[in-house]
Amino acid sequence: MHSTLITNDAVVLGILLSILAFVFITSHSEHPTWKKFYKFVPSLLLCYFIPSIFNSFGIVSGEESNLYFVASRYLLPTSLALLTLSIDLPEIKKLGPKAIIMFFTGTIGIIIGGPIAVLVVSVFAPDVVGGVGPEAVWRGLTTVAGSWIGGGANQAAMKEIFNVGDDVFSAMIAVDVIVANIWMAFLLYGAGIQDKIDEKFKADSTAITELKDKIEAYRAQILRIPELTDTMKVMAVGFGVTAIAHLGADFIAPWIGENAPGLAKFSLTSGFFWLIVLATTISLGLSFTKARELEGIGASRYGSLFLYILVATIGMKMNIMAIFENPGLFVVGLIWISIHGFLLIVMAKIIRAPFFFLAVGSQANVGGAASAPIVASAFHPSLAPVGVLLAVLGYAVGTYGAWICGIMMMGAQ
């Protein structure tokens, strides 16, 4: 165990915001070196990769810090509220069924990818996927399947359903976080070259472009310099929605847990699930009211700020050095996520889906509600709610998909 250099969260938050400021300043610099650098490296990728370096070398600790909890429970729902206010729901419907198709393709990729990865690794390194009883590796991998199809609640469900031992579960958390973040890095990089990818897929991204253009036109129409009172309004609405969502989640989740515990399989007993659902639903409702005009005084700008803080705290949870502690398990994870990605690419080419649908459909599975809007907003802030809506779908199917995957991995061992 290495001692952490900086443990004060106030200091850590200052470091994370300094990192974000550095990335934003350099990414908008006219200096030829920076322009050339950011031509190949997406700025959003650096926003979570640099904090991961700080965590990996013991400067800060994502495990000890409470910043991710604060960002995911307070800033994320507020961000979703402020980003959703200006969304045009009828226009989102025009995006068509390709987003759903890509989402379920990603789900199938996770379900069959796990057993195939176990089977492949068992051929040349059977000890890596061995073990007996609660510490059997295949049992631990079911928790990764739960996380990658649904989220934390589904992961916890798999731990109980398959009686996963604590030691193997700890190792699987590292596989889950690191492999998922490596995959997210590829998606963020792809977002930076989406036009080239769409050209190779022969994809028609007209509907996405029209939605972005319509949002931009509406924003330009109502844009004005905000005063302090305006900023107060934005914060009141954003954090007000978060407050109502927390209030609802604190009541609904325990009530369902007591009166209908069987619904846990749908994540309906998870407070975080209801927090995201309620925040998104309330904000979608407000998008049909005058609250939509808050976009003119920077609602989505503040929402994006909170989302980037969340990105940095997610990066801070990633420990690159953990790969060397149990490399065999990471090989399983990398093969697994590669199968997931391969299926998505094949399906995208077949139905000519834009890369946006591939990236968001994948991240709604693998990352859930915490990171799906991050990937979606890499294409445009107004598209963040698309990621949230698909992630909620992932919560619903996560336990079933992970259970099927677990049974298949047991047979593949």
C-alpha positions as CSV (number, residue, x, y, z in Angstrom):
1,M,0.0,0.0,0.0
2,H,1.3,3.4,-1.0
3,S,0.4,6.5,1.1
4,T,-1.5,9.1,-0.7
5,L,0.3,12.5,-1.0
6,I,-2.8,14.7,-1.0
7,T,-5.9,13.6,1.0
8,N,-7.7,16.9,1.6
9,D,-10.6,16.9,-0.9
10,A,-10.6,20.7,-1.0
11,V,-7.0,20.6,-2.4
12,V,-7.9,17.7,-4.7
13,L,-10.9,19.6,-6.1
14,G,-8.6,22.5,-6.8
15,I,-6.2,20.3,-8.6
16,L,-8.9,18.7,-10.7
17,L,-10.3,22.1,-11.7
18,S,-6.8,23.3,-12.5
19,I,-6.4,20.3,-14.8
20,L,-9.7,21.1,-16.5
21,A,-8.7,24.7,-16.9
22,F,-5.3,23.7,-18.4
23,V,-6.9,21.4,-20.9
24,F,-9.5,23.9,-22.0
25,I,-7.0,26.8,-22.3
26,T,-4.5,24.8,-24.3
27,S,-7.2,23.1,-26.5
28,H,-8.5,26.6,-27.5
29,S,-4.9,28.0,-28.0
30,E,-3.9,29.3,-31.4
31,H,-0.3,28.0,-30.8
32,P,0.7,25.6,-33.6
33,T,2.0,23.0,-31.2
34,W,-1.3,22.8,-29.2
35,K,-3.4,22.9,-32.4
36,K,-1.5,20.0,-33.8
37,F,-1.7,18.1,-30.5
38,Y,-5.4,18.4,-30.1
39,K,-5.9,17.4,-33.7
40,F,-5.1,13.9,-32.6
41,V,-6.0,13.9,-28.9
42,P,-9.6,14.9,-27.9
43,S,-9.6,17.4,-25.0
44,L,-12.3,15.4,-23.1
45,L,-10.0,12.3,-23.1
46,L,-7.3,14.3,-21.3
47,C,-9.9,15.6,-18.8
48,Y,-10.1,12.1,-17.3
49,F,-6.8,10.6,-18.3
50,I,-4.6,13.2,-16.5
51,P,-6.5,12.7,-13.2
52,S,-6.0,9.0,-13.6
53,I,-2.2,9.6,-13.8
54,F,-2.4,11.6,-10.5
55,N,-4.2,8.6,-8.9
56,S,-2.0,5.9,-10.3
57,F,1.2,7.6,-8.9
58,G,-0.4,8.2,-5.4
59,I,-0.6,12.0,-5.7
60,V,-4.4,11.8,-5.0
61,S,-6.7,8.8,-4.3
62,G,-9.9,8.2,-6.1
63,E,-10.7,5.4,-3.5
64,E,-10.2,7.6,-0.4
65,S,-11.8,10.8,-1.9
66,N,-15.5,11.6,-1.6
67,L,-15.4,13.8,-4.7
68,Y,-16.8,11.2,-7.1
69,F,-19.7,10.5,-4.7
70,V,-20.5,14.2,-4.5
71,A,-20.1,14.7,-8.3
72,S,-22.3,11.7,-9.2
73,R,-25.0,12.4,-6.6
74,Y,-25.2,16.2,-6.7
75,L,-23.5,17.6,-9.8
76,L,-24.6,14.8,-12.2
77,P,-28.4,15.2,-11.7
78,T,-28.0,19.0,-11.8
79,S,-25.9,18.8,-15.0
80,L,-28.6,16.6,-16.6
81,A,-31.3,19.0,-15.6
82,L,-29.5,22.0,-17.1
83,L,-28.5,20.1,-20.3
84,T,-32.0,18.8,-20.7
85,L,-33.9,22.1,-20.3
86,S,-33.3,23.1,-23.9
87,I,-33.7,19.6,-25.5
88,D,-36.2,19.3,-28.3
89,L,-37.9,15.9,-27.5
90,P,-39.9,15.8,-30.7
91,E,-36.6,16.2,-32.6
92,I,-34.9,13.5,-30.6
93,K,-37.7,11.1,-31.7
94,K,-36.8,11.8,-35.3
95,L,-33.4,10.2,-34.7
96,G,-35.2,6.9,-35.3
97,P,-34.6,3.4,-34.1
98,K,-30.9,3.1,-34.8
99,A,-30.0,4.2,-31.3
100,I,-32.0,1.4,-29.7
101,I,-30.6,-1.2,-32.2
102,M,-27.0,-0.2,-31.4
103,F,-27.8,-0.3,-27.6
104,F,-29.1,-3.8,-27.7
105,T,-26.2,-4.9,-30.0
106,G,-23.9,-3.6,-27.3
107,T,-25.8,-5.6,-24.7
108,I,-25.6,-8.8,-26.8
109,G,-21.9,-8.1,-27.2
110,I,-21.4,-8.1,-23.4
111,I,-23.5,-11.2,-22.9
112,I,-21.7,-13.3,-25.4
113,G,-18.3,-11.6,-25.0
114,G,-17.7,-12.8,-21.5
115,P,-18.1,-16.5,-22.2
116,I,-16.0,-16.2,-25.4
117,A,-13.2,-14.4,-23.5
118,V,-13.2,-17.0,-20.7
119,L,-13.1,-19.8,-23.3
120,V,-10.2,-18.2,-25.2
121,V,-8.1,-17.5,-22.1
122,S,-8.8,-21.0,-20.7
123,V,-7.1,-22.5,-23.7
124,F,-3.6,-20.9,-23.1
125,A,-3.9,-19.8,-19.4
126,P,-6.5,-22.0,-17.6
127,D,-5.3,-20.8,-14.1
128,V,-6.3,-17.2,-14.9
129,V,-10.0,-18.2,-15.2
130,G,-9.9,-21.0,-12.6
131,G,-10.7,-21.1,-9.0
132,V,-13.4,-22.9,-7.0
133,G,-16.3,-21.9,-4.8
134,P,-17.1,-18.3,-4.1
135,E,-13.6,-17.2,-5.3
136,A,-14.1,-18.8,-8.8
137,V,-13.1,-16.3,-11.5
138,W,-16.2,-16.8,-13.6
139,R,-18.4,-15.8,-10.6
140,G,-16.4,-12.6,-10.2
141,L,-16.8,-11.9,-13.9
142,T,-20.6,-11.9,-13.5
143,T,-20.3,-8.7,-11.5
144,V,-18.4,-7.1,-14.4
145,A,-21.3,-8.2,-16.7
146,G,-23.8,-6.6,-14.3
147,S,-21.8,-3.3,-14.3
148,W,-21.3,-3.3,-18.1
149,I,-24.9,-3.9,-19.0
150,G,-26.6,-2.0,-16.2
151,G,-24.6,-0.3,-13.4
152,G,-23.6,-0.5,-9.8
153,A,-27.0,-1.9,-8.6
154,N,-26.9,-4.7,-11.2
155,Q,-23.3,-5.4,-10.2
156,A,-24.3,-5.8,-6.6
157,A,-27.2,-8.0,-7.6
158,M,-24.8,-10.4,-9.4
159,K,-22.5,-10.5,-6.4
160,E,-25.4,-11.8,-4.3
161,I,-27.0,-14.1,-7.0
162,F,-23.7,-15.9,-7.8
163,N,-22.3,-15.8,-4.3
164,V,-19.1,-13.9,-5.3
165,G,-16.2,-14.0,-2.8
166,D,-14.9,-10.6,-1.6
167,D,-11.3,-11.2,-2.8
168,V,-12.2,-12.0,-6.4
169,F,-14.8,-9.2,-6.3
170,S,-12.1,-6.7,-5.4
171,A,-10.0,-7.8,-8.4
172,M,-13.1,-7.5,-10.7
173,I,-13.7,-3.9,-9.6
174,A,-10.3,-3.0,-11.0
175,V,-11.0,-4.9,-14.3
176,D,-14.4,-3.2,-14.5
177,V,-13.1,0.4,-14.0
178,I,-9.8,0.2,-16.0
179,V,-11.1,-1.7,-19.0
180,A,-14.3,0.4,-19.2
181,N,-12.2,3.6,-19.0
182,I,-9.8,2.4,-21.7
183,W,-12.8,1.6,-23.9
184,M,-14.3,5.1,-23.1
185,A,-11.0,6.6,-24.3
186,F,-11.5,4.9,-27.7
187,L,-15.0,6.3,-27.9
188,L,-13.9,9.8,-27.0
189,Y,-11.2,9.6,-29.6
190,G,-13.7,8.5,-32.1
191,A,-16.0,11.4,-31.2
192,G,-13.2,13.7,-32.4
193,I,-13.0,12.0,-35.8
194,Q,-16.7,11.1,-36.2
195,D,-17.0,12.6,-39.7
196,K,-14.3,10.2,-41.0
197,I,-15.8,7.2,-39.3
198,D,-19.3,8.1,-40.5
199,E,-17.9,8.3,-44.0
200,K,-16.5,4.8,-43.7
201,F,-19.7,3.5,-42.3
202,K,-21.6,5.3,-45.1
203,A,-23.8,6.6,-42.4
204,D,-26.5,9.2,-42.7
205,S,-26.0,11.6,-39.7
206,T,-28.4,14.2,-41.1
207,A,-30.9,13.9,-38.3
208,I,-28.2,14.4,-35.6
209,T,-26.8,17.4,-37.5
210,E,-30.3,18.9,-37.8
211,L,-30.9,18.5,-34.1
212,K,-27.6,20.1,-33.2
213,D,-28.2,23.0,-35.7
214,K,-31.7,23.5,-34.3
215,I,-30.5,23.7,-30.8
216,E,-27.7,26.1,-31.8
217,A,-30.2,28.3,-33.6
218,Y,-32.5,28.4,-30.6
219,R,-29.6,29.2,-28.3
220,A,-28.5,32.1,-30.5
221,Q,-32.0,33.4,-30.7
222,I,-32.4,33.7,-26.9
223,L,-28.8,34.3,-25.9
224,R,-28.0,37.3,-23.7
225,I,-25.4,38.4,-21.1
226,P,-26.5,36.9,-17.8
227,E,-26.7,39.0,-14.6
228,L,-26.3,37.6,-11.1
229,T,-30.0,37.2,-10.8
230,D,-30.0,35.1,-14.0
231,T,-27.3,32.9,-12.6
232,M,-29.2,32.4,-9.4
233,K,-32.3,31.3,-11.4
234,V,-30.2,28.7,-13.3
235,M,-28.7,27.3,-10.1
236,A,-32.1,27.3,-8.4
237,V,-33.6,25.3,-11.2
238,G,-30.7,22.9,-11.6
239,F,-30.2,22.2,-7.9
240,G,-33.9,22.4,-7.2
241,V,-34.5,19.6,-9.7
242,T,-31.7,17.6,-8.0
243,A,-33.3,18.2,-4.6
244,I,-36.7,17.0,-5.8
245,A,-35.1,14.0,-7.4
246,H,-33.3,13.1,-4.2
247,L,-36.5,13.5,-2.2
248,G,-38.4,11.3,-4.5
249,A,-35.6,8.7,-4.7
250,D,-35.3,8.6,-0.9
251,F,-39.0,7.7,-0.7
252,I,-39.6,5.5,-3.8
253,A,-36.5,3.2,-3.6
254,P,-37.1,2.1,0.1
255,W,-40.8,1.8,-0.5
256,I,-40.3,-0.6,-3.4
257,G,-37.6,-2.5,-1.4
258,E,-40.1,-3.1,1.4
259,N,-43.3,-3.7,-0.6
260,A,-42.0,-5.3,-3.9
261,P,-38.4,-6.6,-3.3
262,G,-38.7,-8.7,-6.5
263,L,-38.4,-5.5,-8.5
264,A,-34.7,-5.3,-7.5
265,K,-33.9,-7.2,-10.6
266,F,-35.0,-4.1,-12.6
267,S,-32.8,-1.9,-10.4
268,L,-36.0,-0.3,-9.0
269,T,-34.8,-0.6,-5.4
270,S,-31.7,1.5,-6.3
271,G,-31.8,5.1,-5.0
272,F,-29.3,6.2,-7.7
273,F,-31.5,4.7,-10.4
274,W,-34.5,6.8,-9.3
275,L,-32.3,9.9,-8.8
276,I,-31.3,9.8,-12.5
277,V,-34.8,8.9,-13.7
278,L,-36.5,11.6,-11.7
279,A,-34.0,14.3,-12.6
280,T,-34.2,13.5,-16.3
281,T,-38.0,13.2,-16.3
282,I,-38.6,16.5,-14.4
283,S,-36.2,18.3,-16.7
284,L,-37.8,16.9,-19.8
285,G,-41.1,18.2,-18.5
286,L,-39.6,21.6,-17.9
287,S,-38.3,21.6,-21.5
288,F,-41.9,22.3,-22.6
289,T,-42.2,25.4,-20.3
290,K,-40.6,28.8,-20.2
291,A,-37.8,27.3,-18.2
292,R,-36.4,26.3,-21.6
293,E,-35.4,30.0,-22.0
294,L,-32.8,29.6,-19.2
295,E,-30.6,28.2,-22.0
296,G,-30.2,31.9,-23.2
297,I,-28.4,32.7,-19.9
298,G,-26.0,29.7,-20.0
299,A,-27.9,26.8,-18.5
300,S,-26.1,24.2,-20.6
301,R,-22.7,25.9,-20.0
302,Y,-23.1,25.4,-16.3
303,G,-24.4,21.9,-16.9
304,S,-21.3,21.1,-19.0
305,L,-19.0,22.5,-16.2
306,F,-20.6,20.1,-13.7
307,L,-20.3,17.2,-16.2
308,Y,-16.6,17.9,-16.7
309,I,-16.0,17.9,-13.0
310,L,-17.6,14.5,-12.9
311,V,-15.3,13.4,-15.8
312,A,-12.3,14.3,-13.7
313,T,-13.5,12.5,-10.7
314,I,-14.2,9.4,-12.8
315,G,-10.7,9.6,-14.1
316,M,-9.4,9.9,-10.6
317,K,-10.8,6.4,-9.8
318,M,-8.7,4.7,-12.5
319,N,-5.4,3.2,-11.4
320,I,-3.4,2.3,-14.4
321,M,-0.8,0.4,-12.3
322,A,-3.5,-2.2,-11.2
323,I,-3.1,-3.7,-14.7
324,F,0.3,-5.1,-13.7
325,E,-1.0,-6.7,-10.4
326,N,-3.2,-9.3,-12.2
327,P,-2.6,-8.9,-16.0
328,G,-4.4,-12.2,-16.9
329,L,-7.7,-10.8,-15.7
330,F,-7.2,-7.7,-17.8
331,V,-6.6,-9.8,-20.8
332,V,-10.0,-11.4,-20.2
333,G,-11.5,-7.9,-19.9
334,L,-9.8,-6.6,-23.0
335,I,-10.9,-9.6,-25.1
336,W,-14.4,-9.2,-23.8
337,I,-14.7,-5.5,-24.5
338,S,-13.2,-6.1,-28.0
339,I,-16.0,-8.5,-28.9
340,H,-18.5,-5.9,-27.7
341,G,-16.8,-3.3,-29.9
342,F,-16.5,-5.6,-32.9
343,L,-20.3,-6.4,-32.9
344,L,-21.1,-2.8,-32.6
345,I,-18.9,-1.9,-35.6
346,V,-20.4,-4.7,-37.7
347,M,-23.9,-3.7,-36.9
348,A,-23.1,0.0,-37.5
349,K,-21.9,-0.9,-41.0
350,I,-24.9,-3.1,-41.7
351,I,-27.5,-0.4,-40.7
352,R,-25.3,2.5,-41.6
353,A,-25.6,4.0,-38.1
354,P,-23.6,7.2,-37.3
355,F,-20.7,6.7,-34.9
356,F,-22.8,8.8,-32.3
357,F,-25.2,5.9,-32.0
358,L,-22.4,3.3,-31.7
359,A,-20.6,5.4,-29.0
360,V,-23.7,6.2,-26.9
361,G,-25.2,2.8,-27.3
362,S,-22.0,1.2,-26.1
363,Q,-21.5,3.6,-23.2
364,A,-25.1,3.4,-22.0
365,N,-24.2,-0.3,-21.4
366,V,-20.6,-0.1,-20.2
367,G,-20.6,3.2,-18.4
368,G,-24.3,3.7,-17.4
369,A,-25.9,7.0,-16.4
370,A,-22.7,8.4,-15.0
371,S,-20.7,8.4,-18.2
372,A,-23.2,7.9,-21.1
373,P,-24.1,11.6,-21.1
374,I,-20.3,12.4,-21.1
375,V,-19.8,10.5,-24.3
376,A,-23.0,11.9,-25.8
377,S,-22.0,15.5,-24.9
378,A,-18.6,15.0,-26.6
379,F,-20.6,15.2,-29.8
380,H,-22.8,18.1,-28.6
381,P,-24.0,19.2,-25.2
382,S,-27.6,19.0,-26.4
383,L,-27.3,15.3,-27.0
384,A,-26.4,14.3,-23.4
385,P,-30.0,13.3,-22.6
386,V,-29.9,10.7,-25.3
387,G,-27.2,8.9,-23.4
388,V,-29.2,9.2,-20.1
389,L,-32.3,7.7,-21.7
390,L,-30.4,4.7,-23.1
391,A,-28.6,4.2,-19.8
392,V,-31.9,4.0,-17.9
393,L,-32.8,1.2,-20.4
394,G,-29.6,-0.5,-19.4
395,Y,-30.6,-0.5,-15.7
396,A,-33.8,-2.3,-16.7
397,V,-32.2,-5.2,-18.7
398,G,-28.8,-5.3,-16.7
399,T,-29.7,-8.0,-14.2
400,Y,-31.2,-10.4,-16.8
401,G,-28.4,-9.9,-19.3
402,A,-25.7,-10.4,-16.7
403,W,-27.4,-13.5,-15.3
404,I,-27.5,-15.1,-18.8
405,C,-23.9,-14.1,-19.3
406,G,-23.0,-15.7,-15.9
407,I,-24.6,-19.0,-16.7
408,M,-22.8,-19.1,-20.1
409,M,-19.4,-18.3,-18.4
410,M,-20.0,-21.1,-15.9
411,G,-20.3,-23.5,-18.8
412,A,-17.4,-22.0,-20.7
413,Q,-14.9,-22.4,-17.8
